[in-house]
Amino acid sequence: MKLQKIIERHWYSKIDPFLFVLLFPFSIIYECITSIRKFLFTIKILPSKKLPVPIVIIGNITVGGAGKTPLTKHIARQLTERGFNVGIILRGYKSETSATTIVTKKHSSAQVGDEALIYAQAGFRVAIGSKRGDAAKLLLETYPETLIILADDGMQHYYLKRDMEVCVVDSSRMFGNQQILPLGPLRENMDRLKKVDAIVVNGQYNQVKLAETLAEYSTNIYQQNLEFIDLYNPITKESKSASEFKNTPICALAGIGNPGRFYDYLEKLGLDIKAVKSFPDHHKYVKDDIISKIDTIVTTEKDYTKIAEFKQKNIWIARVEASLNSDKLLNQIINLIKKDKNEQ
């Protein structure tokens, strides 16, 4: 954890000269490998699979959490409400199964992964698989009425052709020092943004700074905000407003890509955070992890999928819902569906 914090500080705040010299050669090697790999897809030595329905990739070019899952849920919900049958595919990161699987509410996060279970619990059609093309095939075989597939992550998974790409950016971290892994947080270089169809910035951001960063990219930029719904206790089925916790000391618990963003969000709601417990993204919890001297624990929906088995009454979920500052992105996706239907 200490090494992780040192590297993240180098990525996002203060460049460490020693780390720069140490990591620079590995960054060059990483970029060479990814460039060669992309070239092999371009000249079709490596195959790329085309789906019979449109597919929208919702990913990012940086490591760590950016807000892809709430955006994917928002788009899926909006499309469903408009009568379009939506499917969601993802890798099922850190799931116990290596098999391509249709995810249901009966699965555990250990079996299928955190995000996949969140989607299934929300009532969406979901499939996981290390090969996303196989996951999409299984989903379409199981739900042949599906009109469009959303892929949570997978911007770098070139085995699957895509009709549209949406790059999600964390407003608090942006692109860091704009260097390739491991020298910086980028999975691909900044030029990759020239090929995406939209950029969604998660959270409030400095418009001047963003404009300077993205000056050479003529990509549509949207803002995603996370709107607070309530604090929910899955055991007692109680739902409370943030004001009802105003004078209650809490322990904030998170094992996500950027836990600091979650803690800041809780503070803005007026919650009295007396302690925090941070874990790596996709952390596999044991019961000792959720023991706290402070009785009331507030966590994320994603984290709760992994600690639900402990059935503790003192754990509350801060439920949020994503919203976009424009309908243009959704309309662009709807046009994809209509175009595909007209061509059939």
Rosetta blueprint (number, residue, H / E / L):
1 M L
2 K H
3 L H
4 Q H
5 K H
6 I H
7 I H
8 E H
9 R H
10 H H
11 W H
12 Y H
13 S L
14 K L
15 I L
16 D L
17 P H
18 F H
19 L H
20 F H
21 V H
22 L H
23 L H
24 F H
25 P H
26 F H
27 S H
28 I H
29 I H
30 Y H
31 E H
32 C H
33 I H
34 T H
35 S H
36 I H
37 R H
38 K H
39 F H
40 L H
41 F H
42 T H
43 I L
44 K L
45 I L
46 L L
47 P L
48 S L
49 K E
50 K L
51 L L
52 P L
53 V L
54 P L
55 I E
56 V E
57 I E
58 I E
59 G E
60 N L
61 I L
62 T E
63 V L
64 G L
65 G L
66 A L
67 G L
68 K H
69 T H
70 P H
71 L H
72 T H
73 K H
74 H H
75 I H
76 A H
77 R H
78 Q H
79 L H
80 T H
81 E H
82 R L
83 G L
84 F L
85 N L
86 V E
87 G E
88 I E
89 I E
90 L E
91 R L
92 G L
93 Y L
94 K L
95 S L
96 E L
97 T L
98 S L
99 A L
100 T L
101 T E
102 I E
103 V E
104 T L
105 K L
106 K L
107 H L
108 S L
109 S H
110 A H
111 Q H
112 V H
113 G L
114 D H
115 E H
116 A H
117 L H
118 I H
119 Y H
120 A H
121 Q H
122 A L
123 G L
124 F L
125 R E
126 V E
127 A E
128 I E
129 G L
130 S L
131 K L
132 R H
133 G H
134 D H
135 A H
136 A H
137 K H
138 L H
139 L H
140 L H
141 E H
142 T H
143 Y L
144 P L
145 E L
146 T L
147 L L
148 I E
149 I E
150 L E
151 A E
152 D E
153 D L
154 G L
155 M L
156 Q L
157 H L
158 Y L
159 Y L
160 L E
161 K L
162 R L
163 D L
164 M E
165 E E
166 V E
167 C E
168 V E
169 V E
170 D E
171 S L
172 S L
173 R L
174 M L
175 F L
176 G L
177 N L
178 Q L
179 Q L
180 I E
181 L L
182 P L
183 L L
184 G L
185 P L
186 L E
187 R L
188 E L
189 N L
190 M H
191 D H
192 R H
193 L H
194 K H
195 K H
196 V L
197 D L
198 A E
199 I E
200 V E
201 V E
202 N E
203 G L
204 Q L
205 Y L
206 N L
207 Q H
208 V H
209 K H
210 L H
211 A H
212 E H
213 T H
214 L L
215 A L
216 E L
217 Y L
218 S L
219 T L
220 N E
221 I E
222 Y E
223 Q E
224 Q E
225 N E
226 L E
227 E E
228 F E
229 I E
230 D E
231 L E
232 Y E
233 N E
234 P L
235 I L
236 T L
237 K L
238 E E
239 S E
240 K E
241 S L
242 A H
243 S H
244 E H
245 F H
246 K L
247 N L
248 T L
249 P E
250 I E
251 C E
252 A E
253 L E
254 A E
255 G L
256 I L
257 G L
258 N L
259 P H
260 G H
261 R H
262 F H
263 Y H
264 D H
265 Y H
266 L H
267 E H
268 K H
269 L L
270 G L
271 L L
272 D E
273 I E
274 K E
275 A E
276 V E
277 K E
278 S E
279 F L
280 P L
281 D L
282 H L
283 H L
284 K L
285 Y L
286 V L
287 K H
288 D H
289 D H
290 I H
291 I L
292 S L
293 K L
294 I L
295 D L
296 T E
297 I E
298 V E
299 T E
300 T L
301 E H
302 K H
303 D H
304 Y H
305 T H
306 K H
307 I H
308 A H
309 E H
310 F H
311 K L
312 Q L
313 K L
314 N L
315 I E
316 W E
317 I E
318 A E
319 R E
320 V E
321 E E
322 A E
323 S E
324 L E
325 N L
326 S L
327 D L
328 K H
329 L H
330 L H
331 N H
332 Q H
333 I H
334 I H
335 N H
336 L H
337 I H
338 K H
339 K H
340 D H
341 K H
342 N H
343 E H
344 Q L
